Amino acid sequence: MTDTLFSRRHFLAGAAVASGAALAGCQTQTPPADAQLVSGPRRLGRGPLPVFGTADAAPLRDDGGEGPGIDWASSYAARSDGGFNLPAIPWEKVPEQFRRQIVSNTTGEGPGKLVVQTRNHYLFYTLPRGRAVRYGVGLGREGFEWSGTGYIKRKAAWPRWHPPEEMIAREPKLEEYRTTYNKATDTWEGGMDPGLYNPLGARAHYIFQGEVDTQYRLHGSPEWASIGKSVSSGCVRLINQDVIDLYNRVPEGTEVIVV
């Protein structure tokens, strides 16, 4: 696949475009009618990328995701992680196609890539031997869709959430989570503490183009019922148990392709 630009679908051609920070909210909410989306398009040069993630991801049956034998009860069981107790997911209520499973790699990409297939609400992590781990995801609602390429610049377990100023302006109750930059310590202060109801969930993967933060994330969410739907502010959300599995598989530097 050739390099592409991050772009918006269904966005008025020629409209003025504001800072991408407006999209970092990663919440389920209704966008304002005049929502302004990403800063100008940027192109990502491709360099050598790792193929394999870490080895401690949860084992999955390598049968293409067909037939009995996938232990979804264990995959989505309650678990303790990072000092937090994640509740079990009622996996029977999650459509089967959106449950984590190994499938044939139909993305056209080689091993070691993350491919978001927006039309089906799938995220693939491509593996050797023509396989891929497939996760169901929630995506951006109308006006917040995007496509293009980037890469995972960094990963975080139980990250802080920093709502952008535009979101605080729309929802004043978020003022307590405003982030400020401390020049003396060269750190950002504020935000929402990690936790079960933090919009970024148990893990976050930060998508960059070059050294520029796109403000998009692959992250966890306590809102398991949003998987398979387009309701977010542009980020790609996964069930918390799934994003932990993804975090354990995917190294920093992994290319992200959104189609």
VEXKOLLO-571055 format. One record per residue (C-alpha): residue number from 1; residue in one letter; x, y, z. Coordinates in steps of 0.2 Angstrom, whole numbers. Example, Ala and Ser with C-alpha at 12.3 -4.5 7.8 and 13.67 -1.06 7.14 Angstrom:
BEGIN
@num 1&residuo A&u 62&v -22&w 39
@num 2&residuo S&u 68&v -5&w 36
END
This chain:
BEGIN
@num 1&residuo M&u 0&v 0&w 0
@num 2&residuo T&u 7&v 17&w -5
@num 3&residuo D&u 9&v 31&w 8
@num 4&residuo T&u -8&v 41&w 10
@num 5&residuo L&u -13&v 56&w 19
@num 6&residuo F&u -24&v 57&w 34
@num 7&residuo S&u -40&v 64&w 27
@num 8&residuo R&u -58&v 66&w 32
@num 9&residuo R&u -73&v 59&w 24
@num 10&residuo H&u -89&v 68&w 22
@num 11&residuo F&u -81&v 85&w 26
@num 12&residuo L&u -84&v 100&w 16
@num 13&residuo A&u -71&v 103&w 3
@num 14&residuo G&u -61&v 118&w 6
@num 15&residuo A&u -67&v 121&w 24
@num 16&residuo A&u -54&v 129&w 36
@num 17&residuo V&u -46&v 116&w 47
@num 18&residuo A&u -42&v 119&w 65
@num 19&residuo S&u -30&v 110&w 77
@num 20&residuo G&u -31&v 91&w 78
@num 21&residuo A&u -32&v 93&w 97
@num 22&residuo A&u -50&v 95&w 95
@num 23&residuo L&u -51&v 77&w 92
@num 24&residuo A&u -42&v 70&w 107
@num 25&residuo G&u -57&v 68&w 118
@num 26&residuo C&u -61&v 50&w 114
@num 27&residuo Q&u -78&v 51&w 121
@num 28&residuo T&u -95&v 46&w 116
@num 29&residuo Q&u -104&v 62&w 113
@num 30&residuo T&u -113&v 73&w 100
@num 31&residuo P&u -101&v 84&w 90
@num 32&residuo P&u -106&v 103&w 87
@num 33&residuo A&u -112&v 107&w 70
@num 34&residuo D&u -97&v 117&w 67
@num 35&residuo A&u -84&v 105&w 73
@num 36&residuo Q&u -67&v 108&w 65
@num 37&residuo L&u -56&v 93&w 61
@num 38&residuo V&u -38&v 89&w 60
@num 39&residuo S&u -24&v 101&w 55
@num 40&residuo G&u -17&v 101&w 38
@num 41&residuo P&u -13&v 84&w 30
@num 42&residuo R&u 4&v 77&w 33
@num 43&residuo R&u 13&v 63&w 24
@num 44&residuo L&u 22&v 49&w 33
@num 45&residuo G&u 38&v 42&w 27
@num 46&residuo R&u 40&v 23&w 29
@num 47&residuo G&u 55&v 16&w 37
@num 48&residuo P&u 59&v -2&w 43
@num 49&residuo L&u 47&v -7&w 56
@num 50&residuo P&u 47&v -22&w 68
@num 51&residuo V&u 37&v -38&w 64
@num 52&residuo F&u 34&v -46&w 81
@num 53&residuo G&u 26&v -39&w 97
@num 54&residuo T&u 30&v -45&w 114
@num 55&residuo A&u 27&v -64&w 118
@num 56&residuo D&u 15&v -63&w 133
@num 57&residuo A&u -1&v -59&w 124
@num 58&residuo A&u -16&v -71&w 128
@num 59&residuo P&u -15&v -87&w 118
@num 60&residuo L&u -28&v -89&w 104
@num 61&residuo R&u -34&v -104&w 95
@num 62&residuo D&u -26&v -102&w 77
@num 63&residuo D&u -41&v -110&w 68
@num 64&residuo G&u -46&v -95&w 58
@num 65&residuo G&u -60&v -90&w 71
@num 66&residuo E&u -71&v -104&w 65
@num 67&residuo G&u -80&v -117&w 74
@num 68&residuo P&u -80&v -121&w 93
@num 69&residuo G&u -65&v -120&w 104
@num 70&residuo I&u -62&v -101&w 106
@num 71&residuo D&u -63&v -98&w 125
@num 72&residuo W&u -72&v -81&w 125
@num 73&residuo A&u -77&v -83&w 143
@num 74&residuo S&u -59&v -83&w 148
@num 75&residuo S&u -54&v -69&w 135
@num 76&residuo Y&u -67&v -57&w 143
@num 77&residuo A&u -66&v -63&w 161
@num 78&residuo A&u -64&v -51&w 175
@num 79&residuo R&u -46&v -48&w 179
@num 80&residuo S&u -34&v -37&w 190
@num 81&residuo D&u -23&v -26&w 180
@num 82&residuo G&u -12&v -12&w 186
@num 83&residuo G&u -21&v -10&w 203
@num 84&residuo F&u -38&v -10&w 195
@num 85&residuo N&u -51&v -23&w 194
@num 86&residuo L&u -58&v -24&w 177
@num 87&residuo P&u -76&v -31&w 176
@num 88&residuo A&u -80&v -46&w 165
@num 89&residuo I&u -88&v -42&w 148
@num 90&residuo P&u -104&v -50&w 144
@num 91&residuo W&u -97&v -57&w 129
@num 92&residuo E&u -113&v -66&w 123
@num 93&residuo K&u -120&v -49&w 120
@num 94&residuo V&u -105&v -44&w 109
@num 95&residuo P&u -109&v -49&w 91
@num 96&residuo E&u -97&v -64&w 87
@num 97&residuo Q&u -88&v -55&w 73
@num 98&residuo F&u -82&v -42&w 85
@num 99&residuo R&u -75&v -54&w 98
@num 100&residuo R&u -56&v -56&w 98
@num 101&residuo Q&u -50&v -70&w 86
@num 102&residuo I&u -37&v -76&w 74
@num 103&residuo V&u -43&v -76&w 56
@num 104&residuo S&u -35&v -76&w 39
@num 105&residuo N&u -26&v -61&w 34
@num 106&residuo T&u -37&v -52&w 21
@num 107&residuo T&u -29&v -35&w 23
@num 108&residuo G&u -16&v -37&w 9
@num 109&residuo E&u -3&v -31&w 21
@num 110&residuo G&u 12&v -41&w 27
@num 111&residuo P&u 16&v -46&w 45
@num 112&residuo G&u 17&v -33&w 59
@num 113&residuo K&u 5&v -20&w 53
@num 114&residuo L&u -11&v -13&w 61
@num 115&residuo V&u -25&v -11&w 49
@num 116&residuo V&u -41&v -2&w 53
@num 117&residuo Q&u -55&v -8&w 42
@num 118&residuo T&u -68&v 6&w 44
@num 119&residuo R&u -82&v -2&w 34
@num 120&residuo N&u -83&v -17&w 45
@num 121&residuo H&u -77&v -10&w 62
@num 122&residuo Y&u -62&v -21&w 62
@num 123&residuo L&u -44&v -19&w 68
@num 124&residuo F&u -32&v -32&w 62
@num 125&residuo Y&u -14&v -35&w 68
@num 126&residuo T&u -6&v -45&w 55
@num 127&residuo L&u 4&v -61&w 59
@num 128&residuo P&u 16&v -72&w 50
@num 129&residuo R&u 9&v -87&w 39
@num 130&residuo G&u -6&v -77&w 33
@num 131&residuo R&u -15&v -75&w 49
@num 132&residuo A&u -21&v -59&w 59
@num 133&residuo V&u -28&v -56&w 76
@num 134&residuo R&u -45&v -47&w 73
@num 135&residuo Y&u -53&v -36&w 85
@num 136&residuo G&u -70&v -27&w 85
@num 137&residuo V&u -68&v -8&w 87
@num 138&residuo G&u -79&v 8&w 89
@num 139&residuo L&u -75&v 22&w 77
@num 140&residuo G&u -78&v 40&w 74
@num 141&residuo R&u -96&v 46&w 71
@num 142&residuo E&u -101&v 56&w 56
@num 143&residuo G&u -90&v 71&w 54
@num 144&residuo F&u -75&v 63&w 63
@num 145&residuo E&u -71&v 49&w 51
@num 146&residuo W&u -53&v 48&w 45
@num 147&residuo S&u -41&v 38&w 35
@num 148&residuo G&u -23&v 37&w 31
@num 149&residuo T&u -6&v 30&w 38
@num 150&residuo G&u 4&v 33&w 54
@num 151&residuo Y&u 13&v 23&w 67
@num 152&residuo I&u 13&v 20&w 85
@num 153&residuo K&u 25&v 32&w 93
@num 154&residuo R&u 22&v 27&w 111
@num 155&residuo K&u 11&v 16&w 122
@num 156&residuo A&u 4&v 19&w 139
@num 157&residuo A&u -4&v 8&w 152
@num 158&residuo W&u -18&v 16&w 162
@num 159&residuo P&u -15&v 33&w 154
@num 160&residuo R&u -21&v 50&w 160
@num 161&residuo W&u -34&v 58&w 149
@num 162&residuo H&u -32&v 76&w 144
@num 163&residuo P&u -48&v 83&w 137
@num 164&residuo P&u -44&v 97&w 124
@num 165&residuo E&u -49&v 115&w 126
@num 166&residuo E&u -63&v 113&w 113
@num 167&residuo M&u -71&v 99&w 122
@num 168&residuo I&u -70&v 108&w 139
@num 169&residuo A&u -79&v 123&w 130
@num 170&residuo R&u -93&v 112&w 125
@num 171&residuo E&u -94&v 103&w 142
@num 172&residuo P&u -89&v 115&w 156
@num 173&residuo K&u -90&v 100&w 168
@num 174&residuo L&u -73&v 94&w 161
@num 175&residuo E&u -65&v 110&w 168
@num 176&residuo E&u -57&v 101&w 182
@num 177&residuo Y&u -47&v 90&w 170
@num 178&residuo R&u -40&v 104&w 161
@num 179&residuo T&u -21&v 102&w 157
@num 180&residuo T&u -8&v 115&w 159
@num 181&residuo Y&u 10&v 115&w 154
@num 182&residuo N&u 23&v 118&w 167
@num 183&residuo K&u 38&v 126&w 159
@num 184&residuo A&u 49&v 124&w 175
@num 185&residuo T&u 47&v 105&w 175
@num 186&residuo D&u 44&v 103&w 156
@num 187&residuo T&u 28&v 92&w 160
@num 188&residuo W&u 10&v 93&w 157
@num 189&residuo E&u -1&v 94&w 173
@num 190&residuo G&u -19&v 90&w 176
@num 191&residuo G&u -30&v 78&w 167
@num 192&residuo M&u -41&v 64&w 173
@num 193&residuo D&u -32&v 51&w 184
@num 194&residuo P&u -31&v 33&w 176
@num 195&residuo G&u -46&v 22&w 181
@num 196&residuo L&u -60&v 11&w 176
@num 197&residuo Y&u -70&v 26&w 169
@num 198&residuo N&u -56&v 35&w 161
@num 199&residuo P&u -61&v 37&w 142
@num 200&residuo L&u -44&v 30&w 137
@num 201&residuo G&u -47&v 14&w 147
@num 202&residuo A&u -33&v 2&w 152
@num 203&residuo R&u -21&v 6&w 137
@num 204&residuo A&u -18&v 19&w 124
@num 205&residuo H&u -7&v 18&w 108
@num 206&residuo Y&u -3&v 35&w 102
@num 207&residuo I&u -3&v 38&w 83
@num 208&residuo F&u 10&v 49&w 75
@num 209&residuo Q&u 16&v 55&w 58
@num 210&residuo G&u 34&v 58&w 59
@num 211&residuo E&u 37&v 67&w 75
@num 212&residuo V&u 19&v 75&w 74
@num 213&residuo D&u 5&v 69&w 86
@num 214&residuo T&u -10&v 66&w 75
@num 215&residuo Q&u -21&v 66&w 91
@num 216&residuo Y&u -28&v 49&w 87
@num 217&residuo R&u -27&v 35&w 98
@num 218&residuo L&u -30&v 16&w 99
@num 219&residuo H&u -37&v 14&w 116
@num 220&residuo G&u -48&v 4&w 128
@num 221&residuo S&u -65&v 9&w 134
@num 222&residuo P&u -77&v 3&w 147
@num 223&residuo E&u -91&v 5&w 135
@num 224&residuo W&u -91&v -12&w 127
@num 225&residuo A&u -108&v -9&w 119
@num 226&residuo S&u -100&v 4&w 108
@num 227&residuo I&u -90&v -9&w 99
@num 228&residuo G&u -95&v -10&w 81
@num 229&residuo K&u -103&v 7&w 81
@num 230&residuo S&u -97&v 24&w 75
@num 231&residuo V&u -99&v 35&w 91
@num 232&residuo S&u -82&v 42&w 96
@num 233&residuo S&u -73&v 58&w 93
@num 234&residuo G&u -62&v 50&w 80
@num 235&residuo C&u -51&v 38&w 91
@num 236&residuo V&u -52&v 19&w 88
@num 237&residuo R&u -59&v 11&w 104
@num 238&residuo L&u -58&v -7&w 109
@num 239&residuo I&u -64&v -17&w 124
@num 240&residuo N&u -52&v -16&w 138
@num 241&residuo Q&u -48&v -34&w 138
@num 242&residuo D&u -44&v -33&w 120
@num 243&residuo V&u -34&v -17&w 121
@num 244&residuo I&u -23&v -26&w 134
@num 245&residuo D&u -20&v -40&w 122
@num 246&residuo L&u -16&v -28&w 108
@num 247&residuo Y&u -4&v -19&w 119
@num 248&residuo N&u 5&v -35&w 123
@num 249&residuo R&u 7&v -39&w 105
@num 250&residuo V&u 11&v -23&w 96
@num 251&residuo P&u 28&v -14&w 98
@num 252&residuo E&u 31&v 4&w 97
@num 253&residuo G&u 35&v 9&w 79
@num 254&residuo T&u 21&v -2&w 72
@num 255&residuo E&u 13&v 5&w 56
@num 256&residuo V&u -6&v 10&w 57
@num 257&residuo I&u -16&v 10&w 41
@num 258&residuo V&u -34&v 16&w 41
@num 259&residuo V&u -45&v 12&w 26
END
